């Protein structure tokens, strides 16, 4: 209504923009400022000659903000806007901390995956380099000297030497103690204490490229 526009604009002329609250506002001041903006706003969208302008609306909203920020409740209680801001900041800190922890966990998982991939590539590279020696041993007869695929150098594998079996004949007659010594020399994982001698011979055979089916 016209009376609402006139009242609101008169209030604006008395208070804005020079008379911002110099002292702490009271709760009633906040209500008055809020009502003032709400009464002035509808006129902005009318064709009335006295409709509020953008500058007047901005000044009214600035006044309302100034009143809210100057409000200080009696006692040690923080104003509502400060409590809300503190809660928002605390939630932001909490969320940031959680996101940082999640990022750290994801980074650790990524590093683990990269290390696993690097190990896999290294294993495949080692198998590729050992392939010539493994092929030679797979075709060896009983007395053919066996090659050591674990000691490749410049694409050449040296002949197996004690404590390893020098040929297939020796491996077929290796004792449990001999197998344990050879397995240690070849870098093989230890078998259970109750492993049979055939199982120990098979472990060595498979590692150097000989068919494990010969030791069943």
GROMACS elastic network, one bead per residue, 0.5 to 0.9 nm:
[ bonds ]
;  ai    aj funct       b0    kb
    1     4     6  0.52946   500
    1     5     6  0.65286   500
    1     6     6  0.88218   500
    1    43     6  0.82359   500
    2     5     6  0.51378   500
    2     6     6  0.61654   500
    2     7     6  0.85978   500
    2    43     6  0.86596   500
    2    48     6  0.84931   500
    2    50     6  0.83597   500
    3     6     6  0.50731   500
    3     7     6  0.60340   500
    3     8     6  0.84587   500
    4     7     6  0.51970   500
    4     8     6  0.60255   500
    4     9     6  0.84605   500
    4    39     6  0.64628   500
    4    40     6  0.75116   500
    4    43     6  0.86934   500
    5     8     6  0.52110   500
    5     9     6  0.60153   500
    5    10     6  0.84356   500
    5    39     6  0.71723   500
    5    40     6  0.61279   500
    5    42     6  0.86407   500
    5    43     6  0.64647   500
    5    50     6  0.72659   500
    5    51     6  0.71137   500
    5    52     6  0.78198   500
    6     9     6  0.52027   500
    6    10     6  0.59820   500
    6    11     6  0.84763   500
    6    50     6  0.78012   500
    7    10     6  0.51547   500
    7    11     6  0.61643   500
    7    12     6  0.85815   500
    7    39     6  0.88682   500
    7    40     6  0.88925   500
    8    11     6  0.50637   500
    8    12     6  0.61677   500
    8    13     6  0.87728   500
    8    36     6  0.60546   500
    8    37     6  0.80211   500
    8    39     6  0.65162   500
    8    40     6  0.57072   500
    9    13     6  0.62065   500
    9    14     6  0.86785   500
    9    40     6  0.73433   500
    9    50     6  0.86462   500
    9    52     6  0.76971   500
    9    56     6  0.83571   500
   10    13     6  0.51001   500
   10    14     6  0.63860   500
   10    15     6  0.87935   500
   11    14     6  0.52093   500
   11    15     6  0.62444   500
   11    16     6  0.80853   500
   11    36     6  0.78721   500
   12    15     6  0.53310   500
   12    16     6  0.52337   500
   12    17     6  0.79096   500
   12    36     6  0.84007   500
   12    56     6  0.77201   500
   12    59     6  0.81856   500
   12    60     6  0.69128   500
   13    16     6  0.57681   500
   13    17     6  0.80233   500
   14    17     6  0.86855   500
   14    18     6  0.87729   500
   14    19     6  0.77161   500
   15    18     6  0.65925   500
   15    20     6  0.69954   500
   15    63     6  0.82320   500
   16    19     6  0.56985   500
   16    20     6  0.71241   500
   16    56     6  0.86220   500
   16    59     6  0.64322   500
   16    60     6  0.70873   500
   16    62     6  0.89658   500
   16    63     6  0.70190   500
   17    20     6  0.69215   500
   17    59     6  0.61164   500
   17    60     6  0.81184   500
   17    62     6  0.84267   500
   17    63     6  0.73977   500
   19    22     6  0.79492   500
   19    63     6  0.86053   500
   20    63     6  0.63496   500
   20    66     6  0.66692   500
   20    67     6  0.74463   500
   21    24     6  0.69907   500
   21    25     6  0.66663   500
   21    63     6  0.84205   500
   21    66     6  0.70342   500
   21    67     6  0.62825   500
   21    70     6  0.71154   500
   22    25     6  0.83975   500
   22    70     6  0.82244   500
   23    70     6  0.71037   500
   23    71     6  0.86387   500
   24    67     6  0.80346   500
   24    69     6  0.85927   500
   24    71     6  0.51458   500
   24    72     6  0.59249   500
   24    73     6  0.88337   500
   25    28     6  0.80722   500
   25    29     6  0.59877   500
   25    30     6  0.73130   500
   25    67     6  0.58808   500
   25    68     6  0.73580   500
   25    69     6  0.83133   500
   25    70     6  0.54131   500
   25    72     6  0.68494   500
   25    73     6  0.89444   500
   26    29     6  0.52476   500
   26    30     6  0.68389   500
   26    67     6  0.84120   500
   26    68     6  0.89591   500
   26    70     6  0.85298   500
   26    71     6  0.59179   500
   26    72     6  0.73986   500
   26    73     6  0.77458   500
   27    30     6  0.52331   500
   27    31     6  0.65789   500
   27    32     6  0.88671   500
   27    68     6  0.85637   500
   27    71     6  0.70692   500
   27    72     6  0.87608   500
   27    73     6  0.82031   500
   28    31     6  0.50686   500
   28    32     6  0.62188   500
   28    33     6  0.86261   500
   29    32     6  0.50872   500
   29    33     6  0.61052   500
   29    34     6  0.84989   500
   29    64     6  0.89043   500
   29    67     6  0.68855   500
   29    68     6  0.84458   500
   29    71     6  0.86337   500
   30    33     6  0.51652   500
   30    34     6  0.60720   500
   30    35     6  0.85590   500
   30    64     6  0.69151   500
   30    65     6  0.88619   500
   30    67     6  0.59677   500
   30    68     6  0.59849   500
   30    71     6  0.79374   500
   31    34     6  0.51150   500
   31    35     6  0.60830   500
   31    36     6  0.84436   500
   32    35     6  0.51456   500
   32    36     6  0.59995   500
   32    37     6  0.87568   500
   32    64     6  0.87483   500
   33    37     6  0.64259   500
   33    38     6  0.87398   500
   33    60     6  0.79427   500
   33    61     6  0.84119   500
   33    63     6  0.72173   500
   33    64     6  0.51082   500
   33    65     6  0.87240   500
   33    67     6  0.73526   500
   33    68     6  0.88523   500
   34    37     6  0.53439   500
   34    38     6  0.63139   500
   34    39     6  0.87272   500
   34    61     6  0.84496   500
   34    64     6  0.62473   500
   35    38     6  0.50107   500
   35    39     6  0.60694   500
   35    40     6  0.85089   500
   36    39     6  0.52827   500
   36    40     6  0.61830   500
   36    41     6  0.86306   500
   36    60     6  0.76250   500
   36    64     6  0.85510   500
   37    40     6  0.51118   500
   37    41     6  0.59651   500
   37    57     6  0.74640   500
   37    60     6  0.59973   500
   37    61     6  0.65285   500
   37    64     6  0.76528   500
   38    41     6  0.53829   500
   38    42     6  0.73504   500
   39    42     6  0.65271   500
   39    43     6  0.78674   500
   40    43     6  0.58479   500
   40    44     6  0.72583   500
   40    51     6  0.84094   500
   40    52     6  0.66361   500
   40    56     6  0.88812   500
   40    57     6  0.74002   500
   40    60     6  0.83517   500
   41    44     6  0.55603   500
   41    45     6  0.77457   500
   41    52     6  0.72497   500
   41    57     6  0.70505   500
   42    45     6  0.59123   500
   42    46     6  0.73093   500
   42    51     6  0.85274   500
   42    52     6  0.84527   500
   43    46     6  0.53325   500
   43    47     6  0.81930   500
   43    48     6  0.74868   500
   43    50     6  0.79796   500
   43    52     6  0.57312   500
   43    53     6  0.88528   500
   44    47     6  0.81797   500
   44    48     6  0.86851   500
   44    50     6  0.89918   500
   44    51     6  0.51943   500
   44    53     6  0.62945   500
   44    54     6  0.77723   500
   44    57     6  0.81047   500
   45    48     6  0.87896   500
   45    51     6  0.75108   500
   45    52     6  0.83214   500
   46    49     6  0.86596   500
   46    51     6  0.63562   500
   46    52     6  0.88440   500
   47    50     6  0.84585   500
   47    51     6  0.68550   500
   48    51     6  0.51990   500
   48    52     6  0.89914   500
   49    52     6  0.88915   500
   50    53     6  0.86701   500
   52    55     6  0.81250   500
   52    56     6  0.59879   500
   52    57     6  0.65443   500
   53    56     6  0.51336   500
   53    57     6  0.62261   500
   53    58     6  0.85544   500
   54    57     6  0.51159   500
   54    58     6  0.60634   500
   54    59     6  0.85598   500
   55    58     6  0.51000   500
   55    59     6  0.61626   500
   55    60     6  0.86048   500
   56    59     6  0.50926   500
   56    60     6  0.61335   500
   56    61     6  0.86633   500
   57    60     6  0.50285   500
   57    61     6  0.61715   500
   57    62     6  0.84602   500
   58    61     6  0.52273   500
   58    62     6  0.60374   500
   58    63     6  0.85568   500
   59    62     6  0.50051   500
   59    63     6  0.61349   500
   59    64     6  0.86893   500
   60    63     6  0.51089   500
   60    64     6  0.63403   500
   60    65     6  0.87508   500
   61    64     6  0.50200   500
   61    65     6  0.62240   500
   61    66     6  0.85992   500
   62    65     6  0.51039   500
   62    66     6  0.61742   500
   62    67     6  0.86727   500
   63    66     6  0.50244   500
   63    67     6  0.62061   500
   63    68     6  0.86733   500
   64    67     6  0.51585   500
   64    68     6  0.62791   500
   64    69     6  0.87418   500
   65    68     6  0.51373   500
   65    69     6  0.62071   500
   65    70     6  0.85782   500
   66    69     6  0.52626   500
   66    70     6  0.61319   500
   66    71     6  0.87151   500
   67    70     6  0.51990   500
   67    71     6  0.63269   500
   68    71     6  0.53459   500
   68    72     6  0.88622   500
   68    79     6  0.87250   500
   68    81     6  0.77305   500
   69    72     6  0.81534   500
   69    79     6  0.83057   500
   69    81     6  0.75623   500
   69    82     6  0.85865   500
   71    79     6  0.66339   500
   72    75     6  0.86071   500
   72    77     6  0.81301   500
   72    78     6  0.70833   500
   72    79     6  0.56687   500
   73    76     6  0.76484   500
   73    77     6  0.62093   500
   73    78     6  0.68458   500
   73    79     6  0.60348   500
   73    80     6  0.89129   500
   74    77     6  0.69994   500
   75    78     6  0.85672   500
   77    80     6  0.88124   500
   78    81     6  0.81783   500
   78    82     6  0.61089   500
   78    83     6  0.61778   500
   79    82     6  0.52809   500
   79    83     6  0.63163   500
   79    84     6  0.87544   500
   80    83     6  0.50266   500
   80    84     6  0.61470   500
   80    85     6  0.84922   500
   81    84     6  0.51272   500
   81    85     6  0.60722   500
   81    86     6  0.85412   500
   82    86     6  0.59963   500
   82    87     6  0.84860   500
   83    86     6  0.50889   500
   83    87     6  0.61307   500
   83    88     6  0.85246   500
   84    87     6  0.50972   500
   84    88     6  0.60835   500
   84    89     6  0.85685   500
   85    88     6  0.50061   500
   85    89     6  0.60932   500
   85    90     6  0.85190   500
   86    89     6  0.50698   500
   86    90     6  0.60590   500
   86    91     6  0.85244   500
   87    90     6  0.50566   500
   87    91     6  0.60959   500
   87    92     6  0.84841   500
   88    91     6  0.51352   500
   88    92     6  0.61110   500
   88    93     6  0.86540   500
   89    93     6  0.61678   500
   89    94     6  0.85818   500
   90    93     6  0.50620   500
   90    94     6  0.61427   500
   90    95     6  0.85426   500
   91    95     6  0.59985   500
   91    96     6  0.83911   500
   92    95     6  0.51223   500
   92    96     6  0.59717   500
   92    97     6  0.84968   500
   93    96     6  0.50842   500
   93    97     6  0.61151   500
   93    98     6  0.86289   500
   94    97     6  0.51408   500
   94    98     6  0.62179   500
   94    99     6  0.85869   500
   95    98     6  0.51013   500
   95    99     6  0.60468   500
   95   100     6  0.84918   500
   96    99     6  0.50805   500
   96   100     6  0.60683   500
   96   101     6  0.86232   500
   97   100     6  0.50625   500
   97   101     6  0.62337   500
   97   102     6  0.86325   500
   98   101     6  0.51111   500
   98   102     6  0.61760   500
   98   103     6  0.85337   500
   99   102     6  0.50270   500
   99   103     6  0.60507   500
   99   104     6  0.85752   500
  100   104     6  0.61519   500
  100   105     6  0.86338   500
  101   104     6  0.50193   500
  101   105     6  0.62153   500
  101   106     6  0.85969   500
  102   105     6  0.50645   500
  102   106     6  0.61236   500
  102   107     6  0.84933   500
  103   106     6  0.50602   500
  103   107     6  0.60352   500
  103   108     6  0.85670   500
  104   108     6  0.61381   500
  104   109     6  0.85919   500
  105   108     6  0.50812   500
  105   109     6  0.61754   500
  105   110     6  0.85260   500
  106   109     6  0.50609   500
  106   110     6  0.60658   500
  106   111     6  0.85741   500
  107   111     6  0.61143   500
  107   112     6  0.85576   500
  108   111     6  0.50310   500
  108   112     6  0.61427   500
  108   113     6  0.85977   500
  109   112     6  0.50072   500
  109   113     6  0.61468   500
  109   114     6  0.85526   500
  110   113     6  0.50616   500
  110   114     6  0.61103   500
  110   115     6  0.85692   500
  111   114     6  0.50361   500
  111   115     6  0.61370   500
  111   116     6  0.85805   500
  112   115     6  0.50666   500
  112   116     6  0.61188   500
  112   117     6  0.85310   500
  113   116     6  0.50126   500
  113   117     6  0.60656   500
  113   118     6  0.85089   500
  114   117     6  0.50351   500
  114   118     6  0.60925   500
  114   119     6  0.85966   500
  115   119     6  0.61245   500
  115   120     6  0.85360   500
  116   119     6  0.50657   500
  116   120     6  0.61302   500
  116   121     6  0.86082   500
  117   120     6  0.50200   500
  117   121     6  0.61510   500
  117   122     6  0.85425   500
  118   121     6  0.51142   500
  118   122     6  0.61174   500
  118   123     6  0.86106   500
  119   122     6  0.50092   500
  119   123     6  0.61181   500
  119   124     6  0.86016   500
  120   123     6  0.50884   500
  120   124     6  0.61951   500
  120   125     6  0.85428   500
  121   124     6  0.51254   500
  121   125     6  0.60824   500
  121   126     6  0.85705   500
  122   125     6  0.50221   500
  122   126     6  0.61213   500
  122   127     6  0.86507   500
  123   126     6  0.50647   500
  123   127     6  0.62157   500
  123   128     6  0.85928   500
  124   127     6  0.51069   500
  124   128     6  0.61544   500
  124   129     6  0.86673   500
  125   128     6  0.50771   500
  125   129     6  0.62421   500
  125   130     6  0.86414   500
  126   129     6  0.51307   500
  126   130     6  0.61437   500
  126   131     6  0.85909   500
  126   150     6  0.89614   500
  127   130     6  0.50458   500
  127   131     6  0.60277   500
  128   131     6  0.52232   500
  128   132     6  0.82628   500
  129   132     6  0.72265   500
  129   133     6  0.85733   500
  129   149     6  0.84459   500
  129   152     6  0.74545   500
  129   155     6  0.67690   500
  130   133     6  0.56381   500
  130   134     6  0.62332   500
  130   135     6  0.87706   500
  130   148     6  0.88444   500
  130   149     6  0.51808   500
  130   150     6  0.72839   500
  130   151     6  0.87691   500
  130   152     6  0.67875   500
  130   155     6  0.80372   500
  130   156     6  0.89793   500
  130   157     6  0.80489   500
  131   134     6  0.50477   500
  131   135     6  0.60948   500
  131   136     6  0.86784   500
  131   149     6  0.78929   500
  131   209     6  0.87303   500
  132   135     6  0.52324   500
  132   136     6  0.63566   500
  132   137     6  0.88190   500
  132   149     6  0.82927   500
  132   155     6  0.79338   500
  132   156     6  0.82411   500
  132   157     6  0.82620   500
  133   136     6  0.51367   500
  133   137     6  0.62662   500
  133   138     6  0.86118   500
  133   146     6  0.84794   500
  133   147     6  0.58322   500
  133   148     6  0.69121   500
  133   149     6  0.54084   500
  133   152     6  0.82802   500
  133   155     6  0.88943   500
  133   156     6  0.77704   500
  133   157     6  0.60594   500
  133   158     6  0.89043   500
  133   208     6  0.78635   500
  133   209     6  0.77866   500
  134   137     6  0.52133   500
  134   138     6  0.61221   500
  134   139     6  0.89208   500
  134   147     6  0.77420   500
  134   148     6  0.84341   500
  134   149     6  0.65096   500
  134   207     6  0.84380   500
  134   208     6  0.58766   500
  134   210     6  0.76283   500
  135   138     6  0.50848   500
  135   139     6  0.66594   500
  135   140     6  0.89409   500
  135   209     6  0.66852   500
  135   210     6  0.87247   500
  136   139     6  0.55286   500
  136   140     6  0.64577   500
  136   146     6  0.77583   500
  136   147     6  0.73829   500
  136   209     6  0.80633   500
  137   140     6  0.50449   500
  137   141     6  0.86053   500
  137   144     6  0.84626   500
  137   145     6  0.82939   500
  137   146     6  0.56701   500
  137   147     6  0.64125   500
  137   148     6  0.89001   500
  137   168     6  0.89074   500
  137   208     6  0.67900   500
  137   209     6  0.55914   500
  137   210     6  0.60271   500
  138   141     6  0.88467   500
  138   208     6  0.82242   500
  138   209     6  0.52495   500
  138   211     6  0.67745   500
  139   209     6  0.89978   500
  139   210     6  0.80085   500
  140   143     6  0.76963   500
  140   144     6  0.53818   500
  140   145     6  0.75441   500
  140   146     6  0.71655   500
  140   167     6  0.81077   500
  140   168     6  0.74769   500
  140   210     6  0.82528   500
  141   144     6  0.52080   500
  141   145     6  0.85691   500
  141   167     6  0.80955   500
  141   168     6  0.68974   500
  141   169     6  0.84572   500
  142   145     6  0.86458   500
  142   167     6  0.63541   500
  142   170     6  0.83353   500
  143   146     6  0.87018   500
  143   166     6  0.84416   500
  143   167     6  0.55319   500
  143   168     6  0.64617   500
  143   169     6  0.62478   500
  143   170     6  0.85551   500
  144   166     6  0.83245   500
  144   167     6  0.58022   500
  144   168     6  0.73635   500
  144   169     6  0.88810   500
  145   159     6  0.64727   500
  145   160     6  0.73494   500
  145   166     6  0.57343   500
  145   167     6  0.50122   500
  145   168     6  0.80593   500
  146   158     6  0.86204   500
  146   159     6  0.57421   500
  146   160     6  0.56174   500
  146   161     6  0.88297   500
  146   165     6  0.78413   500
  146   166     6  0.57071   500
  146   167     6  0.51980   500
  146   168     6  0.74433   500
  146   208     6  0.82653   500
  147   151     6  0.89289   500
  147   157     6  0.57733   500
  147   158     6  0.56403   500
  147   160     6  0.51652   500
  147   161     6  0.89105   500
  147   166     6  0.82170   500
  147   167     6  0.88150   500
  147   208     6  0.76116   500
  148   151     6  0.57597   500
  148   152     6  0.72848   500
  148   157     6  0.55505   500
  148   158     6  0.56352   500
  148   159     6  0.57602   500
  148   161     6  0.83072   500
  148   186     6  0.84693   500
  148   208     6  0.67933   500
  149   152     6  0.57387   500
  149   156     6  0.87419   500
  149   157     6  0.57835   500
  149   158     6  0.79290   500
  149   160     6  0.88033   500
  149   186     6  0.89585   500
  149   207     6  0.83621   500
  149   208     6  0.62803   500
  149   209     6  0.85037   500
  150   157     6  0.78574   500
  150   186     6  0.65639   500
  150   187     6  0.83155   500
  150   208     6  0.82441   500
  151   156     6  0.84018   500
  151   157     6  0.60054   500
  151   158     6  0.67844   500
  151   186     6  0.89680   500
  152   155     6  0.59892   500
  152   156     6  0.54401   500
  152   158     6  0.71400   500
  153   156     6  0.52639   500
  153   157     6  0.64569   500
  153   158     6  0.83555   500
  154   157     6  0.84953   500
  157   160     6  0.87103   500
  158   161     6  0.86085   500
  159   166     6  0.73417   500
  160   163     6  0.86436   500
  160   164     6  0.61161   500
  160   165     6  0.66775   500
  160   166     6  0.52469   500
  160   167     6  0.79701   500
  161   164     6  0.54329   500
  161   165     6  0.67675   500
  161   166     6  0.57430   500
  162   165     6  0.63694   500
  162   166     6  0.70949   500
  162   182     6  0.76987   500
  163   166     6  0.88072   500
  163   178     6  0.70314   500
  163   179     6  0.85527   500
  163   181     6  0.61500   500
  163   182     6  0.53045   500
  163   185     6  0.73155   500
  164   167     6  0.89155   500
  164   170     6  0.89398   500
  164   171     6  0.82295   500
  164   178     6  0.78115   500
  164   179     6  0.79079   500
  164   181     6  0.75941   500
  164   183     6  0.80447   500
  164   185     6  0.74935   500
  164   186     6  0.81801   500
  164   204     6  0.88854   500
  165   168     6  0.71497   500
  165   169     6  0.81986   500
  165   170     6  0.53828   500
  165   171     6  0.52358   500
  165   172     6  0.89457   500
  165   174     6  0.76370   500
  165   178     6  0.86552   500
  165   179     6  0.87675   500
  165   182     6  0.75898   500
  166   169     6  0.83021   500
  166   170     6  0.65531   500
  166   171     6  0.77652   500
  167   170     6  0.55496   500
  167   171     6  0.65557   500
  167   172     6  0.89401   500
  168   171     6  0.50440   500
  168   172     6  0.61933   500
  168   173     6  0.88247   500
  168   205     6  0.86493   500
  168   210     6  0.85138   500
  169   172     6  0.52382   500
  169   173     6  0.66904   500
  169   174     6  0.88735   500
  170   173     6  0.52524   500
  170   174     6  0.60741   500
  171   174     6  0.50148   500
  171   175     6  0.87004   500
  171   179     6  0.83474   500
  171   201     6  0.66597   500
  171   204     6  0.83897   500
  171   205     6  0.79024   500
  172   175     6  0.89738   500
  172   198     6  0.87556   500
  172   201     6  0.73002   500
  172   214     6  0.87215   500
  172   215     6  0.79018   500
  173   201     6  0.88504   500
  174   177     6  0.80064   500
  174   178     6  0.57277   500
  174   179     6  0.62373   500
  174   197     6  0.80203   500
  174   201     6  0.71403   500
  175   178     6  0.50716   500
  175   179     6  0.61636   500
  175   180     6  0.86634   500
  175   197     6  0.65778   500
  175   200     6  0.89320   500
  175   201     6  0.85067   500
  176   179     6  0.50428   500
  176   180     6  0.62198   500
  176   181     6  0.87343   500
  176   195     6  0.89203   500
  176   196     6  0.76259   500
  176   197     6  0.50559   500
  176   198     6  0.85098   500
  176   200     6  0.68497   500
  176   201     6  0.81004   500
  177   180     6  0.51754   500
  177   181     6  0.63648   500
  177   182     6  0.87059   500
  177   197     6  0.88287   500
  178   181     6  0.52017   500
  178   182     6  0.61867   500
  178   183     6  0.85462   500
  179   182     6  0.50859   500
  179   183     6  0.59434   500
  179   184     6  0.85239   500
  179   197     6  0.76254   500
  179   200     6  0.58553   500
  179   201     6  0.62081   500
  179   203     6  0.87697   500
  179   204     6  0.74107   500
  180   183     6  0.51146   500
  180   184     6  0.62198   500
  180   185     6  0.86712   500
  180   190     6  0.77472   500
  180   191     6  0.86231   500
  180   200     6  0.73450   500
  181   184     6  0.52549   500
  181   185     6  0.63266   500
  181   186     6  0.87950   500
  182   185     6  0.50105   500
  182   186     6  0.61763   500
  182   187     6  0.86152   500
  182   188     6  0.86528   500
  182   204     6  0.75013   500
  183   186     6  0.51221   500
  183   187     6  0.61670   500
  183   188     6  0.50884   500
  183   189     6  0.74674   500
  183   190     6  0.75018   500
  183   200     6  0.81540   500
  183   203     6  0.78590   500
  183   204     6  0.63481   500
  184   187     6  0.51372   500
  184   188     6  0.59105   500
  184   189     6  0.76436   500
  184   190     6  0.76858   500
  185   188     6  0.77033   500
  186   204     6  0.81495   500
  186   207     6  0.82523   500
  186   208     6  0.89456   500
  188   191     6  0.88358   500
  188   203     6  0.81302   500
  188   204     6  0.80652   500
  188   207     6  0.81305   500
  190   193     6  0.85334   500
  191   194     6  0.81469   500
  191   195     6  0.63159   500
  191   199     6  0.86005   500
  191   200     6  0.74578   500
  191   203     6  0.88775   500
  192   195     6  0.53852   500
  193   196     6  0.86882   500
  195   198     6  0.82261   500
  195   199     6  0.62237   500
  195   200     6  0.68999   500
  196   199     6  0.52208   500
  196   200     6  0.64470   500
  196   201     6  0.87792   500
  197   200     6  0.50021   500
  197   201     6  0.61400   500
  197   202     6  0.84979   500
  198   201     6  0.50862   500
  198   202     6  0.60319   500
  198   203     6  0.85905   500
  198   215     6  0.56433   500
  198   216     6  0.66847   500
  199   202     6  0.50326   500
  199   203     6  0.62152   500
  199   204     6  0.88757   500
  199   215     6  0.73352   500
  199   216     6  0.79500   500
  200   203     6  0.51664   500
  200   204     6  0.66291   500
  200   205     6  0.87710   500
  201   204     6  0.53054   500
  201   205     6  0.61544   500
  201   206     6  0.87205   500
  201   212     6  0.84577   500
  201   215     6  0.68261   500
  202   206     6  0.60660   500
  202   207     6  0.84742   500
  202   210     6  0.85983   500
  202   211     6  0.82727   500
  202   212     6  0.51488   500
  202   213     6  0.78778   500
  202   214     6  0.78303   500
  202   215     6  0.55312   500
  202   216     6  0.79954   500
  203   206     6  0.54674   500
  203   207     6  0.63270   500
  203   208     6  0.89527   500
  203   212     6  0.75973   500
  204   207     6  0.51605   500
  204   208     6  0.64087   500
  204   209     6  0.87263   500
  204   210     6  0.84247   500
  204   212     6  0.87242   500
  205   208     6  0.54414   500
  205   209     6  0.61893   500
  205   211     6  0.66265   500
  205   212     6  0.59181   500
  205   214     6  0.88059   500
  205   215     6  0.84510   500
  206   209     6  0.52071   500
  206   210     6  0.53801   500
  206   211     6  0.62309   500
  206   212     6  0.54896   500
  207   210     6  0.75211   500
  209   212     6  0.85989   500
  210   213     6  0.87268   500
  210   214     6  0.83650   500
  211   214     6  0.61338   500
  211   215     6  0.83052   500
  212   215     6  0.56885   500
  212   216     6  0.76047   500
  213   216     6  0.57988   500
